[in-house]
Amino acid sequence: MPIQSPLRNARRFADYELLEKIGQGGMSTVYKACDARTQDIVALKIASRLVMDDRQLSRRFELEYAIAHPLDHPNLVKVLHNGKHDKVPYLVMEFIDGPSLLQHLKTHERLSEHQALAVVLPIAEALTYLHQKQIIHRDIKPSNILLTSSGEAKLADLGLVKNLESLSRLTRSNVGLGTMQFAAPEQFDDARSVDARCDVYALAATLYFTLTGEYPFGKGATLDVLNRKLHNKFEAPSSKVPQLRSNVDAAIRIALSADRQCRPASINEFVALLTGETKLRSAVDLPGTIPAPKAKISKKTDKERRGVARHAVELEAACRAVINVAGQRWPATVKDLSVTGLCLLAKRRFETGCILEITITLTADDTSINQIARVRWTKSTESRSWLLGCELVKAMADDDLNMIFASYMDKTKIL
């Protein structure tokens, strides 16, 4: 059952007019709001009933303000005020006039290396600032990175922060915290024992997702994802983005190590690897795998590049675009043929990539055969016709080819 907001259909909360809901999680709902006293636009984070009914969660909500309010960094969302209204705790925060990184990626799929680093490196600066103050974020993910209309990146949501200098024991031993797709595996063993390297891990996972559009450890049941994390079962980002620089690929892979002792010890060390300022030793065994490349169909140029014997022929044929079932059939001549493709001379030009149905007439017994082929290249001729290099969708067997065209082929004309 979804957690109900204590507001129900209210449009006003304390001194704030609620303009629109901009986010919701298990512990709170965030609204764009207007401060009735100052007319300032703010983000209002209002605790859910789950928090109100749980003393420990209520204390965590209060602790978020106590830790976050004194912080001042250009890449951190500023926490302005807190309070209670009708016993409901709330936080007042700086309003960011742009989407989260997650929302941005839903429309852009993924970012280029330059664009991704332009987002991640400022967040790294914010994390370095937090770590210098002995604060661990513990919940870095694309939905907690907000993008302003001017392109700045800001880190939000300190609800799971851990103050290493605090005596607070709000996180019980052997209790896990974080978001499975991005959090370090040790956070699901004992969240109290984490250090800065869990933020290194989550930032690397966020960068992986930003560059590839995919979760580093895939989707599925929580235990399956955790198991893949614990055994470093992920594909290197360079296998999905081949143009990725080697130092960026290596930095992400080493930061995603299940063993935190193998990760960069700090955000600064991670950034130095990302930017190439620090070079990894050649003997370092990077986690993650690089799958064998899939076989690719070579691009065709003016000359057919079929890797099999091509036979010169003169076969009557007709062709039409498959996409247009009722389309006109155009007379054509098959000029050469192999088990994987053919060269067609036609009176009409078909675009590269077009799928054709080609009907070849066998004059010896007045029958015909149909083949489906993709146009790979085109070339005009002096007779105002077009040569079309076509790849058969389904390769023909050698025996079928020899049987069908035996009476037409001159075996001396193998090209």
C-alpha positions in Angstrom: 0.0 0.0 0.0 1.5 3.4 -0.9 2.4 5.7 1.9 -0.2 8.5 2.1 0.9 12.1 2.4 -0.5 13.8 5.5 -1.6 16.7 3.3 -4.2 14.9 1.3 -5.7 17.6 -1.0 -4.5 20.6 0.9 -3.0 23.5 -1.2 -1.4 25.3 1.7 1.0 24.1 4.4 2.0 26.3 7.3 3.2 29.6 5.6 3.7 28.0 2.2 1.4 27.8 -0.8 1.9 24.5 -2.6 2.3 25.0 -6.3 3.1 21.5 -7.6 4.5 18.2 -6.4 8.0 17.7 -7.8 9.1 14.5 -6.0 8.0 11.7 -3.7 9.8 9.0 -1.8 9.1 6.7 1.1 10.0 9.3 3.8 8.7 12.5 2.2 7.0 14.4 -0.6 8.7 17.5 -2.1 6.6 20.4 -3.4 7.5 23.5 -5.3 6.1 26.2 -3.0 5.8 29.9 -2.4 6.6 31.4 0.9 3.6 33.6 1.6 5.7 35.9 3.8 8.5 36.7 1.3 7.0 35.4 -2.0 10.2 33.4 -2.5 9.9 30.1 -4.4 11.3 27.2 -2.4 11.2 23.4 -2.3 9.2 22.2 0.6 10.0 18.7 1.9 7.2 17.3 4.0 7.5 14.1 6.0 5.2 11.2 5.3 3.0 9.4 7.8 5.7 6.7 8.0 8.1 9.3 9.5 5.5 10.7 11.8 4.7 7.3 13.2 8.3 6.3 13.7 10.5 8.0 16.4 13.7 7.0 14.8 12.7 8.2 11.3 11.5 11.5 12.8 14.8 11.9 14.4 16.6 11.3 11.1 14.4 13.9 9.5 15.5 16.4 12.1 19.1 15.3 11.9 19.1 16.0 8.1 18.4 19.7 8.9 20.9 19.9 11.7 23.7 18.5 9.5 22.7 20.2 6.2 21.7 23.7 7.3 25.3 24.9 8.1 26.7 23.6 4.8 27.5 26.0 2.1 28.8 24.8 -1.3 27.7 25.9 -4.8 27.0 22.3 -5.8 24.9 21.4 -2.8 21.2 22.2 -2.6 20.9 24.6 0.3 18.7 23.7 3.3 17.1 26.9 4.6 14.7 26.2 7.4 12.8 23.4 9.2 9.8 23.1 11.5 6.6 21.3 12.3 3.0 22.1 11.2 0.2 20.1 12.9 2.9 17.7 14.2 4.2 17.1 10.6 8.0 17.8 10.2 9.1 19.7 7.1 12.3 21.1 5.6 12.5 24.3 3.4 15.2 24.0 0.7 16.6 26.0 -2.2 14.4 25.5 -5.3 16.2 24.2 -8.4 14.6 25.3 -11.7 15.5 22.2 -13.7 15.2 18.4 -13.9 17.1 15.8 -12.0 19.8 14.0 -13.9 17.5 10.9 -14.0 14.7 12.9 -15.6 17.1 14.4 -18.1 18.3 10.9 -19.1 14.8 9.7 -19.7 14.6 12.1 -22.7 18.3 12.0 -23.7 19.1 8.3 -23.0 22.7 9.0 -22.2 25.3 11.8 -22.2 28.6 12.1 -24.1 31.8 11.7 -22.1 32.3 15.5 -22.0 28.7 16.2 -20.9 28.7 13.4 -18.3 32.0 14.7 -16.7 30.6 18.2 -16.7 27.8 16.9 -14.4 29.9 14.5 -12.3 33.0 16.6 -11.6 31.1 19.4 -9.8 29.3 16.7 -7.7 32.7 15.3 -6.9 33.7 18.7 -5.5 30.6 18.8 -3.4 31.4 15.3 -2.0 34.9 16.3 -1.3 33.5 19.3 0.7 31.2 16.9 2.7 34.0 14.4 3.3 36.3 17.1 4.7 33.5 17.8 7.2 33.4 14.1 8.0 30.0 13.7 6.3 29.2 10.7 4.1 26.2 11.1 1.7 25.4 7.4 1.3 22.7 7.9 -1.4 24.3 9.3 -4.5 22.2 8.5 -7.6 20.9 10.3 -10.7 17.6 11.3 -9.0 19.5 13.1 -6.3 21.5 15.2 -8.8 19.6 18.3 -9.9 20.4 20.4 -13.0 19.7 24.1 -13.0 18.4 25.9 -16.1 21.9 27.4 -16.5 23.5 23.9 -16.5 24.9 23.7 -13.0 24.7 20.4 -11.1 23.7 20.3 -7.5 23.6 17.3 -5.1 20.4 17.0 -3.1 18.9 14.8 -0.3 21.1 14.4 2.7 18.5 12.1 4.3 20.9 9.2 4.6 24.0 11.2 5.6 26.4 9.8 8.1 28.3 12.2 10.3 31.5 10.4 11.2 32.0 12.8 14.2 28.4 12.4 15.5 27.6 10.1 18.4 24.2 9.5 16.8 23.3 5.8 16.5 20.2 6.2 14.2 21.6 3.5 11.9 21.3 0.2 13.7 24.1 -2.4 13.3 23.6 -4.8 10.4 21.0 -2.6 8.8 21.4 -1.6 5.1 20.7 1.8 3.6 20.9 3.1 0.1 19.6 2.5 -3.4 20.5 -1.0 -4.7 21.4 0.0 -8.2 24.0 2.6 -7.1 24.9 1.9 -3.5 28.1 0.1 -2.5 27.6 -3.6 -1.4 28.9 -2.9 2.1 25.9 -0.6 2.7 23.7 -3.6 2.6 25.8 -5.4 5.1 26.2 -2.8 7.8 25.5 0.8 6.8 27.1 2.1 10.0 30.6 0.9 9.0 30.8 2.7 5.7 33.3 5.4 4.8 34.0 7.8 1.9 34.6 4.9 -0.5 30.9 4.1 -0.6 30.4 7.5 -2.1 33.2 6.8 -4.6 31.4 3.7 -5.6 28.0 5.4 -6.0 29.4 8.2 -8.0 31.1 5.8 -10.3 27.9 3.8 -10.7 26.1 7.1 -11.5 28.7 8.0 -14.1 28.4 4.6 -15.7 24.6 5.0 -16.0 25.0 8.5 -17.4 27.4 7.4 -20.0 25.7 4.1 -21.1 22.0 4.6 -20.2 22.2 1.2 -18.4 22.6 0.1 -14.8 26.1 -1.3 -14.3 24.7 -4.4 -12.6 21.6 -4.8 -14.6 18.0 -5.1 -13.4 16.3 -7.9 -11.5 15.6 -9.0 -8.0 17.5 -7.3 -5.2 19.4 -10.4 -4.2 20.4 -11.0 -7.9 21.8 -7.5 -8.3 23.6 -7.7 -4.9 25.2 -11.0 -5.9 26.4 -9.4 -9.2 27.9 -6.6 -7.2 29.7 -8.9 -4.8 31.3 -10.8 -7.7 32.1 -7.8 -9.9 29.8 -9.1 -12.6 29.4 -6.1 -14.8 30.5 -5.1 -18.4 33.1 -2.4 -18.8 31.6 0.9 -19.8 33.9 1.0 -22.8 32.2 -2.2 -24.2 29.0 -0.1 -24.5 30.7 3.2 -25.4 33.7 2.2 -27.5 34.9 5.8 -27.9 35.3 6.2 -24.1 38.8 7.2 -23.1 40.7 4.4 -21.4 41.4 6.4 -18.2 37.6 7.1 -17.7 36.8 3.4 -18.3 39.5 2.3 -15.9 38.5 4.8 -13.2 34.9 3.7 -13.3 35.8 0.0 -13.2 38.2 0.2 -10.3 35.7 2.4 -8.3 33.1 -0.3 -8.8 35.2 -2.9 -7.0 33.3 -5.0 -4.6 36.3 -4.9 -2.2 36.4 -1.3 -1.0 40.1 -1.7 -0.3 40.7 -1.9 -4.1 38.8 1.3 -4.8 40.2 4.9 -4.8 40.4 5.9 -1.2 38.9 9.3 -1.8 36.8 11.3 -4.3 40.0 13.2 -5.2 41.8 10.0 -6.1 38.8 8.9 -8.2 38.8 12.3 -10.0 42.6 12.1 -10.6 42.0 8.7 -12.4 39.0 10.1 -14.3 41.0 13.1 -15.7 44.1 11.1 -16.4 46.2 13.1 -13.8 47.0 9.7 -12.1 47.8 6.7 -14.3 46.9 3.2 -13.2 49.8 0.7 -13.1 49.7 -1.6 -16.1 49.6 -4.6 -13.8 46.3 -3.6 -12.2 43.6 -6.2 -12.8 40.5 -4.2 -13.5 37.1 -5.6 -12.5 34.4 -6.0 -15.1 34.4 -7.8 -18.3 34.8 -6.8 -22.0 32.5 -9.1 -24.1 33.7 -10.4 -27.4 32.6 -8.1 -30.1 29.6 -9.1 -32.1 30.0 -9.9 -35.7 29.3 -6.9 -37.8 28.2 -6.7 -41.4 30.8 -4.7 -43.2 29.7 -1.5 -44.8 29.4 -1.7 -48.6 30.9 0.8 -51.0 30.7 1.0 -54.7 32.2 -2.4 -54.9 30.5 -5.5 -53.5 32.5 -6.9 -50.6 30.9 -10.3 -50.2 33.3 -12.8 -48.7 32.1 -15.6 -51.0 32.3 -16.5 -54.7 30.2 -14.2 -56.9 28.9 -15.6 -60.2 28.3 -13.4 -63.2 24.8 -14.0 -64.6 22.1 -12.4 -66.7 18.8 -13.3 -65.0 15.5 -11.6 -65.6 13.9 -10.3 -62.4 11.5 -7.8 -60.9 11.7 -5.9 -57.6 9.5 -3.9 -55.3 9.9 -2.3 -51.8 8.5 -4.7 -49.2 7.2 -1.8 -47.1 4.7 -1.0 -50.0 2.8 -4.3 -50.5 0.8 -2.9 -53.4 3.7 -1.1 -54.9 4.8 -1.3 -58.5 7.2 -4.0 -59.5 10.1 -2.7 -61.5 11.8 -4.8 -64.2 15.4 -5.6 -63.3 18.4 -7.9 -64.2 20.5 -9.9 -61.8 24.1 -9.2 -62.8 25.9 -11.3 -60.3 24.8 -13.7 -57.5 26.3 -15.4 -54.5 24.8 -17.3 -51.5 24.7 -14.0 -49.5 23.8 -11.4 -52.0 23.3 -10.2 -55.5 23.9 -7.2 -57.8 20.7 -5.9 -59.4 20.4 -3.6 -62.4 17.0 -1.7 -62.2 15.3 1.2 -63.8 14.6 2.8 -60.4 16.9 3.9 -57.6 16.1 2.4 -54.1 17.6 4.0 -51.0 20.3 2.3 -49.0 18.7 0.2 -46.3 15.5 -0.4 -48.2 14.2 -3.9 -48.0 13.3 -5.4 -51.4 11.3 -8.4 -52.6 13.2 -9.7 -55.7 11.5 -12.1 -58.0 14.0 -14.0 -60.3 12.6 -15.6 -63.4 14.0 -19.1 -64.3 13.4 -19.3 -68.1 14.5 -22.9 -68.3 11.3 -24.2 -66.8 9.2 -21.0 -66.7 9.3 -20.8 -62.9 10.4 -18.1 -60.5 11.9 -17.7 -57.0 11.5 -14.9 -54.5 14.3 -13.5 -52.3 14.2 -10.8 -49.6 17.2 -8.5 -49.6 18.5 -5.2 -48.1 20.0 -2.6 -50.4 23.6 -2.0 -49.2 24.8 0.4 -51.9 23.6 2.1 -55.1 25.4 3.4 -58.2 24.0 5.2 -61.3 24.9 4.0 -64.8 25.2 5.8 -68.1 21.9 4.1 -69.3 20.0 6.0 -66.6 19.6 2.7 -64.6 20.9 1.9 -61.2 23.1 -0.8 -59.9 21.9 -2.0 -56.5 24.2 -4.1 -54.2 21.9 -6.2 -52.1 22.4 -8.5 -49.1 20.1 -11.5 -48.8 18.2 -11.5 -45.5 18.6 -15.3 -45.5 21.6 -16.8 -47.1 21.1 -19.4 -49.9 22.6 -22.9 -49.5 25.4 -23.7 -52.0 23.6 -26.7 -53.3 20.4 -24.7 -54.0 22.4 -22.0 -55.8 24.2 -24.5 -58.0 21.0 -26.4 -58.8 18.9 -23.4 -59.7 21.5 -21.6 -61.8 23.5 -24.5 -63.2 22.2 -23.9 -66.7 23.0 -20.2 -66.6 26.4 -20.1 -65.0 29.7 -20.0 -66.8 32.0 -21.5 -64.2 34.9 -19.6 -65.7 33.3 -16.3 -64.6 33.9 -16.5 -60.8 34.8 -13.0 -59.9 
